[in-house]
Amino acid sequence: MLFGRLFQYGYVVKDLDACIARLKPALGVPKFHIKENGPSSSSTRTGKVVIGDIQLELLEARTDRPTVYDGYIPDDPAGMKFQHFGYYIDTREEYDAIGEWMKEKNIPLAHSAVMPDTLLAAYYDTRPLFGHYFEYVHLMPAAQNWYDDLPRYNLDPKVLALAV
C-alpha cells in the first residue's frame, strides 16, 4: 500500500557542487536551492530544484558517522545514486496511520525527523521490497509554504532520466 502523493526523488551525492555543475546543463536548469545542514543532520548540505511537479533532492552525505545514506555514496564526485521516493502526506492522522501500517507489516523505521510547528518526516526501510527507502513528509499548517522558495522549472519530469 502506498500513501500520499509522490513529490520527491532523493539522490545521495559525494560532492554537491560537482554534481550540480554536471546536472545544470544536462537538465537545462540554471539554479538549485542549496542549504547547509547542522551537525545533527544526516547530510552536510542539500540541493533542491522542482522540475514539473517533482522535487529533485540531492543529499551530500555525512561520512563521519552511520546514516541512512550509507551504501549510496557514489564513487564519482559528480555522480548521484537514487536513495528514496518522497511522499507528501496531507494530514497528521494519515502520517500516523502510515507508521502503524508499516509497523504491522514489519517494515522498520530507519530514520525520523521532527521540526516543531514545521514538519514530520519518516524514512521507512523498504529496501528489501523495492531496493530503496520511502520517505513520508507531513507539513504542519504553519509550514505549508516550506518548499515555496525552491527554484521551479516547467519541464517534463522525464527530463530527470537524462541526468542519471
C-alpha positions, 0 to 999 in steps of 0.5 A: 500500500502506498500513501500520499502523493509522490513529490520527491526523488532523493539522490545521495551525492559525494560532492554537491557542487560537482554534481550540480555543475554536471546536472545544470546543463544536462537538465537545462536548469540554471539554479538549485536551492542549496542549504547547509545542514547542522551537525545533527543532520544526516547530510552536510548540505542539500540541493533542491530544484522542482522540475514539473511537479517533482522535487529533485533532492540531492543529499551530500552525505555525512561520512563521519558517522552511520546514516541512512545514506550509507551504501549510496555514496557514489564513487564519482564526485559528480555522480548521484545514486537514487536513495528514496521516493518522497511522499507528501502526506496531507494530514497528521492522522494519515502520517500516523496511520502510515507508521502503524501500517508499516509497523504491522507489516514489519517494515522498520523505521530507519530514520525520523525527523521532527521540526516543531510547528514545521514538519514530520518526516519518516524514512521507512526501510523498504529496501528489501521490497523495492531496493530503496527507502520511502520517505513520508513528509507531513507539513504542519499548517504553519509550514505549508509554504516550506518548499515555496522558495525552491527554484521551479522549472516547467519541464517534463519530469522525464527530463530527470532520466537524462541526468542519471 
